[in-house]
Amino acid sequence: MDARLQRRIQRYGWDLAAAHYEPLWRGQLAEAQDALLARAALAPGERVLDVACGTGLVALAAADTVGASGRVVGVDLSGRMVEVARERARARGVPGAHFARMDAERLVLGDASFDVVTCALGLMYVSDPARALAEMTRVLRPGGRLVLAVWGDRARCGWSAVFRIVDAEVASDVCPLFFRLGQDDALARLCADAHLVDIESHRFASTLAYGDADEACGAAFVGGPVALAWSRFDAQTRARARARYRHAIEPWRRSEGYRIPGEFVIVAGRRPR
């Protein structure tokens, strides 16, 4: 897919998903985000950049840790996501958190200006992950820490059927190579290619819990990466896609709802001194 087209799809898709993202995904992603923050080992006074910050879940948690003497900047391609993050920061009274719309592949930020860079489940969406990683490394001070989280292996993510279901309706790849960085040691190798050192990789299983089929379908189609395609489906297409997705996740239906398997990969490294 053309890189400019991919960026537009991601930007407008996440604009549409912004209002639904936290209600449908906050609980499902909390374990991965907590694990990323634990490996970031933030300290009071540090300067933190959160790339693909979404509605600010990781950035605001980071701001709580670095405190008034620190600084957190969250950037995202989606202007609506940034607006929601700013609203949440104002509501919580977090003056040390700042948000801006920015392309991960073109960070308009100074060299060596952050102690820590995080990117929680955002690198899968960029057209050139190596370029985005080079930008993240550039803005890190020598010795600074970088922590990334991506979804793991497609076969271990039960919700992944949503992509083939939507692709069958739009005759294109909505999120090409979405799971590429979660395969084997792909993300760690990408970090090594960016000349990071002290690289550590951790893979862990998780469970996505939904109360019923409507909630599971909402997360898959409305509040996530296929939101733009979904917004263009007519009623008949939506009904067909929902039926196919319910069939795909049927193995994980329980009396209390759905317990769908997921997997995450977290990689941490440092910029050489």
Secondary structure, DSSP 8 states (H G I E B T S, - for coil): --HHHHHHHHHHHHHHHHHHHHHHHHHHHHHHHHHHHHHHT--TT-EEEEET-TTSHHHHHHHHHH-TTSEEEEEES-HHHHHHHHHHHHHHT-TTEEEEE--TTS--S-TT-EEEEEEES-GGGSS-HHHHHHHHHHTEEEEEEEEEEEE--GGG-GGGHHHHHHHHHHTS-SSTTTTGGGSTTHHHHHHHHTT-EEEEEEEEEEEEEESSHHHHHHHHHTSSTTHHHHHT--HHHHHHHHHHHHHHTGGGEETTEEEEEEEEEEEEEE---
